[in-house]
Amino acid sequence: MRELSNLIRRTAAIVKEGAIITPDLLPDRIIGKTKSFSIAASVEPVRFPDEWNDFSKKVMNIYNGSEQQSLDDVLSLMKTMEKRTATALIKKSLHETAGNRKETAQKLGVTTRKLRYYLNET
């Protein structure tokens, strides 16, 4: 139950208001997919730049005073985007290395254990 609650909170934080949450936004372990990154990696990098632009616009609106948010909400949003950034970079690298986790870890400057941790967290 806690995992579902966290999933809903995380997903709601990264999608635009009124957007439909589709299965491709959910972690593979939730929808029962194996860790096949070829499909996810091809979709992820396309969506990530848009998410990043929306995030940066929102932060700048808050900074400029045209939008109000509590500091806790902003920091929570930043933490969510930190995870989304890591996921996008990992999936893009996995796509480029044909799913080779060892090569991906080396390319990103992390251990394979840390790579696995990031993949299981998202």
C-alpha positions in Angstrom: 0.0 0.0 0.0 2.8 2.4 0.9 4.5 1.7 -2.5 1.3 2.5 -4.3 0.9 5.8 -2.4 4.5 6.8 -3.2 4.0 5.9 -6.8 0.9 8.1 -7.1 2.7 11.0 -5.4 5.8 10.7 -7.6 3.8 10.4 -10.8 1.5 13.3 -9.9 4.5 15.5 -9.3 6.0 14.9 -12.7 3.0 15.1 -15.0 1.2 18.2 -16.1 -2.0 19.1 -14.4 -4.9 17.3 -16.1 -2.6 14.9 -17.9 -3.5 11.2 -18.2 -1.1 8.9 -16.4 -0.2 6.1 -18.9 1.5 2.8 -18.2 4.8 4.1 -19.7 5.1 6.5 -16.8 5.0 3.6 -14.3 8.0 1.6 -13.2 8.5 -1.7 -15.0 8.1 -3.6 -11.7 4.6 -2.2 -11.2 3.3 -3.2 -14.6 5.0 -6.5 -14.6 7.6 -5.9 -17.4 11.0 -7.3 -17.3 13.9 -5.0 -17.4 14.0 -4.7 -21.2 15.2 -1.2 -21.8 15.1 -1.0 -25.6 11.5 0.2 -25.7 11.6 2.3 -22.6 14.8 3.9 -23.5 13.5 4.9 -26.9 10.5 6.7 -25.3 12.2 8.1 -22.3 14.7 10.6 -23.8 11.9 12.1 -25.9 9.7 12.8 -22.9 12.4 13.9 -20.5 13.4 17.2 -22.2 9.8 18.2 -22.1 9.5 17.3 -18.5 12.7 19.2 -17.7 11.5 22.3 -19.6 8.2 22.2 -17.6 10.1 21.8 -14.4 12.5 24.7 -15.1 9.6 27.0 -16.1 7.7 26.1 -13.0 10.7 26.8 -10.8 11.4 30.1 -12.5 7.7 31.1 -12.2 8.0 30.4 -8.4 11.3 32.3 -8.2 9.9 35.3 -10.1 6.8 35.4 -8.0 4.2 34.6 -10.7 3.4 31.3 -9.0 3.2 30.4 -5.3 4.4 27.1 -3.8 5.8 26.2 -0.4 9.5 25.6 -0.1 8.8 22.0 0.9 6.7 21.4 -2.3 9.5 22.9 -4.4 12.2 20.7 -2.8 9.9 17.7 -3.2 9.5 18.5 -6.9 13.3 18.9 -7.2 13.9 15.5 -5.6 11.4 14.0 -8.1 13.2 15.6 -11.0 16.5 14.4 -9.7 15.2 10.8 -9.9 13.7 11.4 -13.3 17.0 12.9 -14.6 18.9 9.8 -13.3 16.4 7.5 -14.9 16.4 9.3 -18.2 20.2 9.3 -18.4 20.5 5.7 -17.4 17.8 4.5 -19.9 19.4 6.6 -22.7 22.8 5.1 -21.9 21.4 1.6 -21.7 19.8 2.1 -25.1 23.1 3.3 -26.5 25.0 0.3 -25.0 22.3 -2.2 -26.2 21.3 -2.9 -22.5 24.9 -3.6 -21.3 24.7 -2.6 -17.6 28.4 -2.8 -17.0 29.2 -0.5 -19.9 26.4 1.8 -18.9 27.8 2.0 -15.3 31.3 2.8 -16.6 30.0 5.4 -19.0 28.0 7.1 -16.2 30.8 6.8 -13.7 28.9 4.7 -11.2 29.3 1.1 -10.0 27.0 -1.6 -11.4 25.6 -1.9 -7.9 24.7 1.8 -7.8 23.2 1.5 -11.3 21.0 -1.3 -10.1 20.0 0.7 -7.1 18.9 3.6 -9.3 17.0 1.3 -11.6 15.1 -0.3 -8.7 14.3 3.0 -7.2 12.6 4.4 -10.2 
